Amino acid sequence: MPPAAEGSQRVRCKDRWLDLTRPAILGVLNVTPDSFSDGGRFGDGKGGFDLSAVESAARQMVADGAAMLDIGGESTRPGATPVSFDEEIRRTLPVVLRLAGLETLLSIDTRNSVVAREAITAGCHFVNDVSGGRDPDMLRLVAHSGAGLCLMHMCGEPATMQKSPDYQSVCDEVRVFLEQQIERALRAGVREDQIVVDPGIGFGKRLEHNLELLRGIERVVALGFPVMIGVSRKSTIGQITGRDVQNRVYGSVALAVLAAERGVSIIRVHDIAATGDGLAVQQALQRAGGFPEGPRSGIRTGR
């Protein structure tokens, strides 16, 4: 697989670009009744969504520092039941149309090319595909439209992915999958500067797999393409901290900062302002030269 241009600092998103000269925040904007953290947040009580509330939340996310908004109409939490293309479009298309006039990039969080086509036509600039581009029509659509594309690793399907995930070496297997999907995308006509990769934290992975992936994230970064991670409020943080889903902001920010320190370019989060503050501190320290190599603790362990 040919590597992407070294030091790539932007992603093509149709006729616009996502700037990656510093870590970019992708804000989560779910219009689902059953997402693990914010399902039903914008429900109008009649089976639909309050578009005014969605727009208000979107504007606040942009004001808080989101470089792009990720609009999702199908929950992909562990155990989630798939929804039809028509239902996913019913949920997301009015939101995309409502937000298309905002001065921000829009992403459609979908693994379905039919849904992605509608969203791109309506104004989306990017496709966040949790299936990693397994649908050949998705790759052809992205190649033709010029939209950005995130290829994510997921073991199995959301409904069953957490039942018995097993790896010989999770870092190796995730990297091989991403290499294969990058090659497929390039063969389909997707340009290198359109591609982002995501190791898929929590998608068919137990706590130990997630921690191993995060410790070895440099191996995904070494593919040469911008790397995105989504750890915000996930069960990994809950297992570590003992916090419920609404009280995982501190752990989420900690992992975001650690990931950015190791070369991750895009952080997908719910808590944008808090994450932005953490990344601002990390970037200021990096510009100042970072921490010197040497002991990380002031505790004396012996004479």
N, C-alpha and C positions, 0 to 999 in steps of 0.2 A: 504494500500500500504506500503510495507516495505521501510524504508528510505535508501538512499544511505549511503555508509560509511561516517561517519562524518569527515569533514575536507578534503574531496577528493580534491587533488591538481593536478590531471592529467586526461586526457581523452584518452582512447585507440583509436587509429586510424590505424586499420589493425596491422601491425607489428611495429608501431611507437607510440609515445605518444605526446600529446599536454601538455606542462608544464604550470600549472596554479599556481605556487608558487607566481606569481605576475600576474596582469591582462594581458591577451593576446590580441593582435590586429589581427582581421580578416580583411584583405584587400579586398575591393570590386573590382572585375575585370569583368565587364559586357561586353559581346560581343553581344549586342543587338542594334537594330536601334532605339529603343523607350523607353529605361529606363529614369526615370524622371531627372536624373542628368547627366549621361554620355553616354546616348544612341547615337550610331553612332560614338563614339570616335575613333574606330579602323577600320572604313569602308575603303575599298580600291577603292570605286567608281564603282565597278563592281558587287555589291551584295554580296561580300565576305568580308574578314577581312585581314588586313595586319599583318601577324603573327610575322614579325620582330618587328613591333611597339608594339604588345602585349607582346612579350618576353622582350623588353626593359623596358616597363612599369612594368612588373612583377619583373624584377631584381631590379628596383629602389624601389619598394614597400618592397621587402625583405631587401634591404640596409637601408631603412628608419625605419625598425623595425617590419614589419608584421610577425607574427608567422605562419600564414596560409593565402592562397589566395582563395577567394570565386569566382568561375567561374560561371557566369550565362548566359543562352541563352534564357530565357523567361522573359520579363518584368512583374513584379507583382505590378507595380504602380497602384493606383486607376484608374479604367476605362480601364485597359489594356485588349487587346483581346488575348485569348489563342493562342498558336502556336502548330503545330503538333509535335508529338514525333520526326519524321524524321527531321523537321526543327531545333528543339532544339539540336538534335544530330549533325546535319550539322554544327551548329554554335560552339558548345562546344568541340566536340571530337578532332578536329585538335589542339585546344588550349591546352587541357589536354596532348596530345601526345607531343606537343612542349615543355611544361613546366615540364614534368615528370622527367627530369634529374636535375632540380634545387634542391638545398639543402633546401627545404622547404616543408611544408605540403600543399596539395591541397584539396579544398572542391568543390563539385558540388552543386550549388544552384538550386535545382529542386524539384518538387513535384511528378515527374513521375518516377516510378520504372524502366521503360524501359531505360530512359535516365541515371538514376543513375547506372544501371548495366553496361552500356557501359563505363561510366566515371570511375567507380571503376576498371574495367578490364584494362583500359588504364593508370591508375596510381593515381586516386584520393583516398584519405585516409578518407574522411569525406563527409557526406551528410547533407546539410542544407535544410530541408524540411519545407517550409512555410505552408503546409497544416497540419503539426503536425502528420504525419504518418497515415493519413486516409486510404491510400492504403495499404491493408494487405501485398501485394507483396513487398512493400518497407520495411516493418518490417522484413519479412523473408529474403530478400536480405541482409540487414544490419547484421542480426544475423549470416547468413552463411559467409559473407565476413569479419566480424570483424571490419568494418569501423565505425568511429564515426558517431553519429546521433544527429542533433538538431531538437527537436520537438517544433514547434512554434504554438502559438494561432493565428488563423485568423477567423474572423467572416464573413462567406459567401465566395464569390469568388472575385478575384481582379476586375473583370468587374463591380461588383455591390456593393462591400463591404462598400463604403462610402455613399451610398444613404440614408440610415436611420438607422445607428447603434444605438442600444438601449440596455441598461443594467440596471438591478436592483442594482447590485453591481459589477462593472467591475473587481475589485480585486478578489472577491469570484468566479465569473464565470470563469475567466481566470485560477485561481488556480485549480478549479474542473476539467476543461477541461484537463489541463496538467497532473493532477493526473491520470485521466482516460487513457490518451494516454501513460503515463509511464507504467501503468499496462498492457495495450495491448502489448506494446513493450516487456516487460519482459516475458509475456506469449508466445510471438512469438520466444523467445530465445535470444533476445538482452540482453547483460550483462549490469549491472548497470554502470560499468566504461566506457561504450560506449556512455552514454546518456547525452545530454545537453538540457536545456529548454530555451525558449524565449517567453516573454509575448506578443510579436507582436505589438510593438509600431507603430501606424499608419495603421494597418491592420484591417479595420472595426471598427475604433475608432475615435471619434471626439477629439478636443483639450482637453476638460475637462476629457475625459476618459484616454487619454495619460498621463496627469498630475497626475491623481489619481493613475494610475498604477506606475508611477515613484516614487511618494510619498510613495506608499505601496510596493515597490519592495522587501523589506525584507520578505514579505509573500511568494513570489516566491522563494527567496533564502532559506527560511525555509523548502522547500521540500527536501533539502539535495543533490540536483544535481547541477552541475555548471550551471550558468545562463549567457546567452548571450543577449545583446540588440543591436538593430540597430536603432539609432536615427540620423545618419549622414545625414545632409543637408535636412532633412525631413520637410514637411509642418508645423509640430508642431513648429519647430524653426522659420520658416518664419512667422507664425502667431504671435509669441511672439515678434520677433525682427523687422519685416517688411522688412527683407532682401530677395533678390531673391535667387534662388537655388545655384548659384555659389558663394554667399557671406555669407554663413552660417557656416563657419569654426569655428568662435569663440563660437557661441552658441552650435555647435556640441561638441567641446572640453569641454565646461562647463558641459554639460549633461553627457559626458563620465566620467569625473572626479567625479561628484556627484554620478553616478551609481557605480563606483568602490569603492567609500567610503562606500557604503551601501552593498557591498558584491558581486557585479556583476563580473564575472570572465573573460568574453570575450566581447570585444567591436568591433562591425562590422562597419568599417568606410571607407570613401574615402580619407580623409586627414590624412595619417599615421604619418608623421613626427610631425605635430602639436599635434596630439592626444598623440603620444609617449612622447612628452615633458610635456604635462599636466599630464599624468599618472606618469611620473618620479617624478614630484614635489609632487604629491599626495602620492606616495609610500614613498618618503623620509620623509615627514611629519608624515606618519603613523608609520614608524620605529622609529621616534623620540618621539612617544607617542601621536601624534595627538593633536587636540585642546582640552583644558580642558573644562569640562562642565561649563556652566554659560552663562551670557548674550553674544549675538553675535554682539551687536552693542554698539558703544561708545556714542551714542546719548542719552542725558538726556531727559527723558520723563516727569519728574515731580520732586517735592521736597520730 
